[in-house]
Amino acid sequence: MLEIGQPFPDFTLTDQAGQPFSRSKLLGHWAVVYFYPKDNTAGCSLEAKDFTCLADQFKALKALVVGVSPDSVQSHVNFIAKQELGLTLLSDPEKTLLEPAGVWQLKKMCGREYYGVVRSTYLLDSKGLVKAVWAKVKAKGHAEAVLAKLRELKK
């Protein structure tokens, strides 16, 4: 995982509209970059809906909210339509950001080990530096906690 004060890794991924989205688009704004395991699963849907519900409040604080998963662009399109999301979602099937961000980790479930995304969030300042880190996030209430931290840091 990245630590507070570190620069967020450089990246270029594809968003749900099939357009390139790079780290440079985050600069000049505060940004929330949240990583989640899979589109249309219970926890990931809850988290995305919560960020969508709070989108106007993040926007009022001049903060961008971007979700990242290894799902395909088409999967993101379907997820956004099904869950009525108002977010930018980035596709990272090659793990070009997931790995440098430290969220692609060995996980265990039912005695089985596998690699996957550990639900995590980074709050970045306008220079692209990490200002807050949430690792192994529980989806419920997480978006509100990120918003509260953003408000605190922007005072």
FITIDREN-938182 format. One record per atom (N, C-alpha, C): atom name; chain; residue number from 1; z, x, y. Coordinates in steps of 0.001 Angstrom, whole numbers, padded with zeros to 6 digits. Layout:
# FITIDREN-938182
SITE	atom	kette	nr	w	u	v
SITE	CA	A	NUM	Z	X	Y
...
END
This chain:
# FITIDREN-938182
SITE	atom	kette	nr	w	u	v
SITE	N	A	1	000000	000845	-001188
SITE	CA	A	1	000000	000000	000000
SITE	C	A	1	000000	000887	001248
SITE	N	A	2	-000609	000354	002282
SITE	CA	A	2	-000587	001032	003568
SITE	C	A	2	000798	000863	004190
SITE	N	A	3	001121	001768	005106
SITE	CA	A	3	002426	001713	005757
SITE	C	A	3	002260	001408	007243
SITE	N	A	4	003333	000938	007850
SITE	CA	A	4	003323	000635	009277
SITE	C	A	4	002957	001909	010047
SITE	N	A	5	002039	001732	010998
SITE	CA	A	5	001588	002850	011814
SITE	C	A	5	000299	003490	011334
SITE	N	A	6	-000069	003239	010072
SITE	CA	A	6	-001311	003801	009542
SITE	C	A	6	-002519	003033	010064
SITE	N	A	7	-003661	003723	010213
SITE	CA	A	7	-004884	002994	010549
SITE	C	A	7	-005369	002207	009337
SITE	N	A	8	-005875	001021	009591
SITE	CA	A	8	-006451	000212	008516
SITE	C	A	8	-007758	000873	008082
SITE	N	A	9	-008056	000876	006778
SITE	CA	A	9	-009271	001562	006299
SITE	C	A	9	-010553	000993	006893
SITE	N	A	10	-011520	001873	007065
SITE	CA	A	10	-012842	001441	007502
SITE	C	A	10	-013509	000701	006346
SITE	N	A	11	-014287	-000325	006647
SITE	CA	A	11	-014959	-001105	005608
SITE	C	A	11	-016116	-001874	006208
SITE	N	A	12	-017029	-002258	005365
SITE	CA	A	12	-018046	-003259	005678
SITE	C	A	12	-018205	-004109	004429
SITE	N	A	13	-017904	-005399	004558
SITE	CA	A	13	-018021	-006354	003463
SITE	C	A	13	-018898	-007502	003933
SITE	N	A	14	-019174	-008428	003037
SITE	CA	A	14	-019997	-009590	003364
SITE	C	A	14	-019120	-010820	003488
SITE	N	A	15	-019325	-011588	004568
SITE	CA	A	15	-018546	-012812	004755
SITE	C	A	15	-019228	-013992	004053
SITE	N	A	16	-018638	-015173	004182
SITE	CA	A	16	-019136	-016360	003474
SITE	C	A	16	-020514	-016797	003961
SITE	N	A	17	-020928	-016322	005124
SITE	CA	A	17	-022258	-016666	005646
SITE	C	A	17	-023303	-015629	005236
SITE	N	A	18	-022880	-014649	004424
SITE	CA	A	18	-023795	-013608	003984
SITE	C	A	18	-024000	-012511	005021
SITE	N	A	19	-023163	-012494	006048
SITE	CA	A	19	-023280	-011517	007131
SITE	C	A	19	-022321	-010355	006927
SITE	N	A	20	-022707	-009152	007372
SITE	CA	A	20	-021791	-008015	007271
SITE	C	A	20	-020614	-008190	008234
SITE	N	A	21	-019455	-007788	007776
SITE	CA	A	21	-018229	-007858	008571
SITE	C	A	21	-017530	-006525	008395
SITE	N	A	22	-017360	-005795	009501
SITE	CA	A	22	-016786	-004454	009454
SITE	C	A	22	-015449	-004386	010170
SITE	N	A	23	-014730	-003318	009928
SITE	CA	A	23	-013460	-003056	010607
SITE	C	A	23	-013636	-003138	012117
SITE	N	A	24	-014779	-002712	012613
SITE	CA	A	24	-015018	-002703	014063
SITE	C	A	24	-014894	-004102	014677
SITE	N	A	25	-015132	-005173	013893
SITE	CA	A	25	-015000	-006544	014402
SITE	C	A	25	-013541	-006919	014648
SITE	N	A	26	-012618	-006164	014031
SITE	CA	A	26	-011197	-006437	014208
SITE	C	A	26	-010637	-005756	015457
SITE	N	A	27	-011288	-004683	015876
SITE	CA	A	27	-010782	-003909	017005
SITE	C	A	27	-010876	-004717	018298
SITE	N	A	28	-009866	-004565	019131
SITE	CA	A	28	-009806	-005319	020374
SITE	C	A	28	-009050	-006634	020234
SITE	N	A	29	-008647	-006959	019020
SITE	CA	A	29	-007881	-008179	018729
SITE	C	A	29	-006718	-007794	017826
SITE	N	A	30	-005680	-008584	017836
SITE	CA	A	30	-004722	-008512	016743
SITE	C	A	30	-005426	-009163	015553
SITE	N	A	31	-005084	-008750	014358
SITE	CA	A	31	-005755	-009298	013183
SITE	C	A	31	-004793	-009430	012013
SITE	N	A	32	-004978	-010501	011275
SITE	CA	A	32	-004282	-010730	010017
SITE	C	A	32	-005331	-010561	008931
SITE	N	A	33	-005112	-009594	008046
SITE	CA	A	33	-006005	-009415	006905
SITE	C	A	33	-005160	-009702	005673
SITE	N	A	34	-005483	-010823	005025
SITE	CA	A	34	-004703	-011178	003841
SITE	C	A	34	-005591	-011074	002602
SITE	N	A	35	-004993	-010544	001555
SITE	CA	A	35	-005683	-010317	000289
SITE	C	A	35	-005125	-011300	-000730
SITE	N	A	36	-006034	-011922	-001466
SITE	CA	A	36	-005613	-012922	-002440
SITE	C	A	36	-006419	-012757	-003726
SITE	N	A	37	-005862	-013183	-004864
SITE	CA	A	37	-006504	-012927	-006157
SITE	C	A	37	-007785	-013701	-006444
SITE	N	A	38	-007806	-015029	-006197
SITE	CA	A	38	-008940	-015804	-006698
SITE	C	A	38	-009112	-017108	-005939
SITE	N	A	39	-010352	-017409	-005584
SITE	CA	A	39	-010677	-018680	-004936
SITE	C	A	39	-010306	-019861	-005829
SITE	N	A	40	-009908	-020963	-005197
SITE	CA	A	40	-009659	-022240	-005867
SITE	C	A	40	-008571	-022207	-006931
SITE	N	A	41	-007612	-021309	-006776
SITE	CA	A	41	-006420	-021357	-007617
SITE	C	A	41	-005300	-021929	-006755
SITE	N	A	42	-004245	-022405	-007368
SITE	CA	A	42	-003208	-023143	-006635
SITE	C	A	42	-002607	-022342	-005478
SITE	N	A	43	-002097	-021152	-005757
SITE	CA	A	43	-001456	-020348	-004718
SITE	C	A	43	-002430	-019916	-003640
SITE	N	A	44	-003615	-019528	-004044
SITE	CA	A	44	-004619	-019060	-003074
SITE	C	A	44	-005104	-020204	-002196
SITE	N	A	45	-005224	-021384	-002757
SITE	CA	A	45	-005627	-022552	-001975
SITE	C	A	45	-004543	-022923	-000973
SITE	N	A	46	-003283	-022912	-001407
SITE	CA	A	46	-002161	-023230	-000524
SITE	C	A	46	-002119	-022245	000643
SITE	N	A	47	-002239	-020961	000353
SITE	CA	A	47	-002194	-019935	001394
SITE	C	A	47	-003348	-020105	002392
SITE	N	A	48	-004547	-020315	001885
SITE	CA	A	48	-005722	-020475	002752
SITE	C	A	48	-005605	-021733	003613
SITE	N	A	49	-005113	-022815	003043
SITE	CA	A	49	-004937	-024055	003813
SITE	C	A	49	-003891	-023860	004905
SITE	N	A	50	-002819	-023138	004597
SITE	CA	A	50	-001783	-022887	005594
SITE	C	A	50	-002330	-022053	006749
SITE	N	A	51	-003099	-021008	006440
SITE	CA	A	51	-003705	-020210	007513
SITE	C	A	51	-004681	-021066	008327
SITE	N	A	52	-005408	-021952	007663
SITE	CA	A	52	-006336	-022842	008370
SITE	C	A	52	-005576	-023783	009303
SITE	N	A	53	-004492	-024350	008826
SITE	CA	A	53	-003698	-025274	009650
SITE	C	A	53	-003131	-024590	010891
SITE	N	A	54	-002868	-023296	010793
SITE	CA	A	54	-002286	-022550	011908
SITE	C	A	54	-003341	-021779	012704
SITE	N	A	55	-004604	-021989	012395
SITE	CA	A	55	-005685	-021210	013010
SITE	C	A	55	-005666	-021289	014536
SITE	N	A	56	-005420	-022462	015097
SITE	CA	A	56	-005408	-022597	016552
SITE	C	A	56	-004277	-021791	017181
SITE	N	A	57	-003148	-021713	016483
SITE	CA	A	57	-002023	-020934	017013
SITE	C	A	57	-002316	-019430	016955
SITE	N	A	58	-002954	-018982	015878
SITE	CA	A	58	-003362	-017575	015804
SITE	C	A	58	-004388	-017276	016899
SITE	N	A	59	-005330	-018203	017080
SITE	CA	A	59	-006377	-018018	018092
SITE	C	A	59	-005766	-017956	019496
SITE	N	A	60	-004772	-018787	019757
SITE	CA	A	60	-004103	-018778	021060
SITE	C	A	60	-003441	-017431	021338
SITE	N	A	61	-003050	-016736	020271
SITE	CA	A	61	-002446	-015407	020406
SITE	C	A	61	-003507	-014306	020322
SITE	N	A	62	-004771	-014714	020371
SITE	CA	A	62	-005920	-013795	020307
SITE	C	A	62	-005902	-012946	019036
SITE	N	A	63	-005596	-013606	017927
SITE	CA	A	63	-005550	-012933	016631
SITE	C	A	63	-006597	-013529	015690
SITE	N	A	64	-007297	-012666	015006
SITE	CA	A	64	-008252	-013084	013980
SITE	C	A	64	-007527	-013173	012640
SITE	N	A	65	-007954	-014086	011788
SITE	CA	A	65	-007415	-014205	010433
SITE	C	A	65	-008580	-014061	009466
SITE	N	A	66	-008450	-013107	008552
SITE	CA	A	66	-009519	-012813	007598
SITE	C	A	66	-008912	-012712	006204
SITE	N	A	67	-009498	-013431	005239
SITE	CA	A	67	-009067	-013345	003852
SITE	C	A	67	-010038	-012490	003051
SITE	N	A	68	-009512	-011755	002072
SITE	CA	A	68	-010332	-010869	001240
SITE	C	A	68	-009960	-011064	-000223
SITE	N	A	69	-010984	-011232	-001063
SITE	CA	A	69	-010778	-011283	-002511
SITE	C	A	69	-011996	-010669	-003196
SITE	N	A	70	-011894	-010413	-004490
SITE	CA	A	70	-013052	-009870	-005212
SITE	C	A	70	-014095	-010924	-005580
SITE	N	A	71	-013862	-012178	-005183
SITE	CA	A	71	-014811	-013248	-005501
SITE	C	A	71	-016142	-013042	-004777
SITE	N	A	72	-017186	-013670	-005294
SITE	CA	A	72	-018525	-013568	-004712
SITE	C	A	72	-018629	-014375	-003419
SITE	N	A	73	-019662	-014101	-002663
SITE	CA	A	73	-019940	-014864	-001448
SITE	C	A	73	-020093	-016352	-001789
SITE	N	A	74	-020841	-016664	-002845
SITE	CA	A	74	-021042	-018067	-003227
SITE	C	A	74	-019721	-018727	-003600
SITE	N	A	75	-018845	-017998	-004269
SITE	CA	A	75	-017532	-018536	-004595
SITE	C	A	75	-016768	-018870	-003320
SITE	N	A	76	-016855	-018005	-002314
SITE	CA	A	76	-016199	-018267	-001026
SITE	C	A	76	-016785	-019509	-000356
SITE	N	A	77	-018098	-019657	-000401
SITE	CA	A	77	-018754	-020836	000180
SITE	C	A	77	-018193	-022106	-000468
SITE	N	A	78	-018114	-022104	-001794
SITE	CA	A	78	-017596	-023260	-002525
SITE	C	A	78	-016122	-023517	-002203
SITE	N	A	79	-015336	-022450	-002124
SITE	CA	A	79	-013900	-022534	-001827
SITE	C	A	79	-013688	-023157	-000444
SITE	N	A	80	-014415	-022677	000539
SITE	CA	A	80	-014299	-023183	001903
SITE	C	A	80	-014659	-024665	001957
SITE	N	A	81	-015739	-025045	001283
SITE	CA	A	81	-016166	-026446	001281
SITE	C	A	81	-015146	-027335	000563
SITE	N	A	82	-014705	-026909	-000601
SITE	CA	A	82	-013788	-027728	-001399
SITE	C	A	82	-012433	-027906	-000715
SITE	N	A	83	-011923	-026824	-000119
SITE	CA	A	83	-010586	-026866	000477
SITE	C	A	83	-010607	-027155	001985
SITE	N	A	84	-011818	-027323	002559
SITE	CA	A	84	-011983	-027588	003989
SITE	C	A	84	-011292	-026521	004834
SITE	N	A	85	-011656	-025272	004563
SITE	CA	A	85	-011038	-024128	005228
SITE	C	A	85	-011782	-023761	006507
SITE	N	A	86	-011059	-023224	007436
SITE	CA	A	86	-011637	-022741	008682
SITE	C	A	86	-011349	-021267	008857
SITE	N	A	87	-011679	-020485	007848
SITE	CA	A	87	-011364	-019057	007838
SITE	C	A	87	-012597	-018222	007568
SITE	N	A	88	-012520	-016968	007946
SITE	CA	A	88	-013510	-015988	007511
SITE	C	A	88	-012999	-015394	006209
SITE	N	A	89	-013816	-015479	005171
SITE	CA	A	89	-013471	-014893	003878
SITE	C	A	89	-014476	-013801	003553
SITE	N	A	90	-013968	-012662	003111
SITE	CA	A	90	-014816	-011523	002786
SITE	C	A	90	-014833	-011291	001290
SITE	N	A	91	-016010	-010967	000791
SITE	CA	A	91	-016224	-010724	-000637
SITE	C	A	91	-016166	-009221	-000903
SITE	N	A	92	-015319	-008811	-001868
SITE	CA	A	92	-015168	-007394	-002198
SITE	C	A	92	-015180	-007166	-003713
SITE	N	A	93	-016292	-007519	-004380
SITE	CA	A	93	-016343	-007342	-005837
SITE	C	A	93	-016316	-005875	-006266
SITE	N	A	94	-016719	-004967	-005380
SITE	CA	A	94	-016731	-003527	-005710
SITE	C	A	94	-015403	-002855	-005367
SITE	N	A	95	-014466	-003604	-004818
SITE	CA	A	95	-013136	-003107	-004445
SITE	C	A	95	-013187	-002008	-003381
SITE	N	A	96	-014182	-002060	-002498
SITE	CA	A	96	-014334	-001023	-001476
SITE	C	A	96	-013234	-001089	-000410
SITE	N	A	97	-012598	-002239	-000231
SITE	CA	A	97	-011435	-002353	000640
SITE	C	A	97	-010163	-002600	-000167
SITE	N	A	98	-010275	-003358	-001244
SITE	CA	A	98	-009098	-003676	-002057
SITE	C	A	98	-008368	-002412	-002513
SITE	N	A	99	-009122	-001415	-002970
SITE	CA	A	99	-008489	-000180	-003453
SITE	C	A	99	-007879	000643	-002318
SITE	N	A	100	-008625	000960	-001232
SITE	CA	A	100	-008007	001744	-000158
SITE	C	A	100	-006830	001027	000520
SITE	N	A	101	-006846	-000297	000518
SITE	CA	A	101	-005738	-001060	001100
SITE	C	A	101	-004527	-001093	000165
SITE	N	A	102	-004705	-000628	-001066
SITE	CA	A	102	-003593	-000538	-002011
SITE	C	A	102	-003205	-001835	-002676
SITE	N	A	103	-004098	-002824	-002658
SITE	CA	A	103	-003754	-004132	-003228
SITE	C	A	103	-004360	-004370	-004607
SITE	N	A	104	-005249	-003480	-005065
SITE	CA	A	104	-005818	-003568	-006412
SITE	C	A	104	-004896	-002763	-007310
SITE	N	A	105	-004053	-003474	-008087
SITE	CA	A	105	-002992	-002815	-008837
SITE	C	A	105	-002925	-003312	-010268
SITE	N	A	106	-002249	-002520	-011081
SITE	CA	A	106	-001985	-002906	-012456
SITE	C	A	106	-000949	-004033	-012439
SITE	N	A	107	-001269	-005119	-013129
SITE	CA	A	107	-000392	-006278	-013176
SITE	C	A	107	-000068	-006582	-014639
SITE	N	A	108	001007	-007332	-014852
SITE	CA	A	108	001394	-007743	-016199
SITE	C	A	108	001617	-009242	-016222
SITE	N	A	109	001082	-009893	-017260
SITE	CA	A	109	001349	-011307	-017461
SITE	C	A	109	001315	-011583	-018958
SITE	N	A	110	002356	-012215	-019451
SITE	CA	A	110	002455	-012568	-020870
SITE	C	A	110	002261	-011336	-021764
SITE	N	A	111	002817	-010206	-021344
SITE	CA	A	111	002727	-008989	-022137
SITE	C	A	111	001391	-008267	-022053
SITE	N	A	112	000460	-008800	-021272
SITE	CA	A	112	-000871	-008212	-021126
SITE	C	A	112	-000963	-007472	-019796
SITE	N	A	113	-001548	-006290	-019812
SITE	CA	A	113	-001745	-005534	-018586
SITE	C	A	113	-003202	-005620	-018158
SITE	N	A	114	-003414	-005752	-016863
SITE	CA	A	114	-004774	-005834	-016320
SITE	C	A	114	-004718	-005472	-014837
SITE	N	A	115	-005859	-005121	-014265
SITE	CA	A	115	-005925	-004850	-012832
SITE	C	A	115	-006332	-006118	-012094
SITE	N	A	116	-005705	-006300	-010945
SITE	CA	A	116	-006030	-007448	-010120
SITE	C	A	116	-005459	-007278	-008732
SITE	N	A	117	-005707	-008261	-007891
SITE	CA	A	117	-005224	-008237	-006518
SITE	C	A	117	-003768	-008700	-006483
SITE	N	A	118	-002930	-007889	-005862
SITE	CA	A	118	-001559	-008287	-005578
SITE	C	A	118	-001590	-008952	-004205
SITE	N	A	119	-001215	-010220	-004158
SITE	CA	A	119	-001268	-010986	-002910
SITE	C	A	119	-000471	-010237	-001835
SITE	N	A	120	-001162	-009820	-000792
SITE	CA	A	120	-000569	-008980	000247
SITE	C	A	120	-001237	-009282	001587
SITE	N	A	121	-000531	-008952	002667
SITE	CA	A	121	-001060	-009190	004008
SITE	C	A	121	-000707	-008028	004915
SITE	N	A	122	-001677	-007696	005777
SITE	CA	A	122	-001456	-006697	006823
SITE	C	A	122	-001675	-007355	008179
SITE	N	A	123	-000789	-007051	009115
SITE	CA	A	123	-000952	-007466	010502
SITE	C	A	123	-001329	-006207	011279
SITE	N	A	124	-002473	-006266	011953
SITE	CA	A	124	-003007	-005117	012669
SITE	C	A	124	-002987	-005365	014165
SITE	N	A	125	-002750	-004297	014925
SITE	CA	A	125	-002843	-004418	016378
SITE	C	A	125	-004296	-004246	016814
SITE	N	A	126	-004527	-004297	018109
SITE	CA	A	126	-005895	-004266	018630
SITE	C	A	126	-006597	-002921	018420
SITE	N	A	127	-005833	-001902	018051
SITE	CA	A	127	-006417	-000583	017771
SITE	C	A	127	-006668	-000372	016281
SITE	N	A	128	-006354	-001386	015468
SITE	CA	A	128	-006566	-001284	014029
SITE	C	A	128	-005444	-000588	013286
SITE	N	A	129	-004273	-000503	013913
SITE	CA	A	129	-003113	000110	013260
SITE	C	A	129	-002260	-000967	012594
SITE	N	A	130	-001722	-000649	011431
SITE	CA	A	130	-000865	-001578	010694
SITE	C	A	130	000460	-001725	011432
SITE	N	A	131	000806	-002959	011759
SITE	CA	A	131	002057	-003254	012465
SITE	C	A	131	003071	-003986	011590
SITE	N	A	132	002613	-004629	010521
SITE	CA	A	132	003507	-005307	009584
SITE	C	A	132	002808	-005398	008238
SITE	N	A	133	003614	-005370	007171
SITE	CA	A	133	003096	-005401	005805
SITE	C	A	133	003900	-006405	004993
SITE	N	A	134	003201	-007242	004259
SITE	CA	A	134	003833	-008133	003287
SITE	C	A	134	003204	-007831	001931
SITE	N	A	135	004017	-007434	000967
SITE	CA	A	135	003523	-007129	-000377
SITE	C	A	135	004086	-008149	-001362
SITE	N	A	136	003322	-008441	-002394
SITE	CA	A	136	003739	-009394	-003433
SITE	C	A	136	004203	-010709	-002801
SITE	N	A	137	003326	-011257	-001994
SITE	CA	A	137	003600	-012458	-001208
SITE	C	A	137	003703	-013701	-002081
SITE	N	A	138	004623	-014555	-001730
SITE	CA	A	138	004665	-015922	-002261
SITE	C	A	138	003907	-016774	-001253
SITE	N	A	139	002955	-017567	-001709
SITE	CA	A	139	002048	-018284	-000816
SITE	C	A	139	002769	-019269	000105
SITE	N	A	140	003714	-020010	-000412
SITE	CA	A	140	004375	-021064	000368
SITE	C	A	140	005138	-020458	001544
SITE	N	A	141	004782	-020902	002753
SITE	CA	A	141	005466	-020456	003954
SITE	C	A	141	005014	-019104	004498
SITE	N	A	142	004089	-018456	003805
SITE	CA	A	142	003683	-017114	004218
SITE	C	A	142	002951	-017110	005558
SITE	N	A	143	002015	-018012	005756
SITE	CA	A	143	001261	-018045	007011
SITE	C	A	143	002200	-018221	008204
SITE	N	A	144	003221	-019060	008059
SITE	CA	A	144	004199	-019265	009125
SITE	C	A	144	004963	-017984	009415
SITE	N	A	145	005320	-017233	008369
SITE	CA	A	145	006044	-015964	008548
SITE	C	A	145	005180	-014945	009289
SITE	N	A	146	003890	-014907	008968
SITE	CA	A	146	002974	-013984	009646
SITE	C	A	146	002844	-014375	011119
SITE	N	A	147	002713	-015661	011377
SITE	CA	A	147	002611	-016138	012763
SITE	C	A	147	003870	-015783	013554
SITE	N	A	148	005031	-015950	012951
SITE	CA	A	148	006294	-015623	013622
SITE	C	A	148	006359	-014129	013944
SITE	N	A	149	005932	-013297	013025
SITE	CA	A	149	005942	-011848	013250
SITE	C	A	149	004959	-011468	014348
SITE	N	A	150	003800	-012093	014361
SITE	CA	A	150	002813	-011838	015403
SITE	C	A	150	003401	-012187	016776
SITE	N	A	151	004039	-013334	016872
SITE	CA	A	151	004666	-013741	018139
SITE	C	A	151	005716	-012715	018581
SITE	N	A	152	006524	-012277	017627
SITE	CA	A	152	007567	-011291	017922
SITE	C	A	152	006976	-009984	018440
SITE	N	A	153	005936	-009487	017789
SITE	CA	A	153	005339	-008207	018160
SITE	C	A	153	004564	-008269	019470
SITE	N	A	154	004048	-009440	019800
SITE	CA	A	154	003259	-009570	021036
SITE	C	A	154	004126	-009793	022280
SITE	N	A	155	005440	-009955	022114
SITE	CA	A	155	006330	-010180	023275
SITE	C	A	155	006420	-008926	024104
END
